[in-house]
């Protein structure tokens, strides 16, 4: 194709394409477009850090300002991935530091981040602006101190549910007095107390601060002081929200909240003293996002708050809200897009909390814009699921966790196949699905037939045979991430659909029936896949061919096998000493 | 022992060529190695029936998967809540144990124990018990002895009341 199109014009046009999927598609059109995209793409997303390596990345993209990397598979969140599996960011940081001195943003998810990595980030990038660490671990507050001390232009420091070795709160005091560019600070996952005066001074000298999420150690009585310094806040997370009731503290807090005219999102509320909840009454109607999932208080208190949140789009709450509270949500929060209900006591059999399928059905009825659901409950029925699917045809994400594995429809004692079948049939835009309860191969037949836009599927304690897995792998054209635990799926479906695995990002199977021999075969025959057998029970090299492996993690890669795996991980079918050069 | 499997790369491949019978279950040596590998006690040779599946498939299913070998189902890392949420849990993250003795009719003096706290319904309890004794859940009836010493048919009272009253369990052969 001869193009009379100047490259500058093409580059300008491409600059309007920001989504990774679009950019990837663009780069496949022709060589010119590939080259143009290469030179001007400066935001990079790597969904699996082992699918590619730094050298390949740097060779292709010479000018990168922002990088996002993901490490461990999703089930690592539930402790299914053993300690030491991998996902180390250090080798990346070393190469990025060398290749991209003007890198500005690093976002990491489920990676092992050491203090050395953070120190290297702090010292290597002069214009470093954004550090977001989600579900990461391996670093201490010393690493944070290095970031605070050296990143003069830092705008975002966002630690989301990280496991941090919290040596002291002193790290915060390392932000120099000349540092005024902070826009977002999320330290909610940290345990140690920071110096309050250092925090107050930091907030006071950060006029662009929009997001501030405190940790539990910042007491309620001190919140007014902070909020007075930052009335421009958009997203605020309190610390521990408990104190003896004092009218002066109450009115002071109510006053400062009222002054926060831009406040749209609230979170925190640990150990909540209900008497202090109404201080937010005046801002409730402004809120688009409310996270009360740490507020261990009863339904009436929670209901009073949500009933005033007429513009709420996102609600995260504990099952303490009960069906009655959710009914109020369905009547008051007509703009609701996302609902998350976590269990207060997931490990106990019977609880007093009256949260059932009725709450979810009510919200689905009243909130027509609902598109994302994560719901933990103890009973479900096919009729409820069918109703939900009819009320919310625009669902994009449906994650239902019935606490007891293999629980049937509590009314009919039948499997929940027809209920979930209805979900995938009526919700044509569904991209993410998590199922639970009693499910046979039938539900997978429905999924394979109807869930054509499904991107991610999570399955546990479900199915009868390999047929179930086969339906999914052969039917779900857009499936990229599949995670399975405790299902009777074995070798047949896996091997028959081997080529599908190369069109997916990854497949996780644990406590299933996949044999060691099948993993070996897959690893040998598919050079574009890493087939990782993870087995801590016995010597991973001496498992008999026909024995089922404990866990297998399969992902496509252009990087060949990795060399940082621990001894309980074996990458099948690849010669340990061979170096793959798949450039 | 080499696996004879062929790999089909077309998406519409028939997977009937992957017959579980290719795994030679008849090989006694192989079975013993599995036991060694998985630290399991060899099971007595008898017919197993899992959800009505045929003998060969169900045999391999039980031999290969410790969960179905008569050991208890343990709900490891379930439900899926992450660490920060687990820390919040009022009731603690490990269910307390409540072991009761269970006897299978016709099994002589053999007694096993089961941790009732790992179960939350009659259905899963019967499922686990049936597997423990190598029976189909359709072939057994669950009875229990309450605090007063009376033997009752399980399933009539709510689970919570059952948990409070139960002292011992007995599986009867379902003759109807």
Interface residues (C-beta under 8 A of the other chain):
Chain A: X77 X78 X79 X80 X135 X161 X163 X189 X293 X294 X296 X342 X343 X344 X345 X346 X347 X348 X349 X350 X376 X401 X403 X404 X405 X406 X407 X408 X413 X460 X464 X465 X466 X470 X474 X486 X488 X490 X491 X492 X493 X495 X496 X497 X498 X499 X500 X511 X513 X515 X517 X518 X521 X525 X537 X538 X542 X543 X544 X545 X546 X547 X548
Chain B: X1 X2 X3 X5 X7 X8 X9 X10 X11 X12 X13 X14 X15 X18 X20 X23 X30 X33 X34 X37 X38 X39 X51 X53 X57 X61 X64 X65 X67 X75 X77 X78 X79 X80 X81 X82 X83 X84 X85 X88 X89 X90 X91 X92 X93 X94 X95 X117 X119 X120 X121 X123 X124 X127 X159 X160 X163
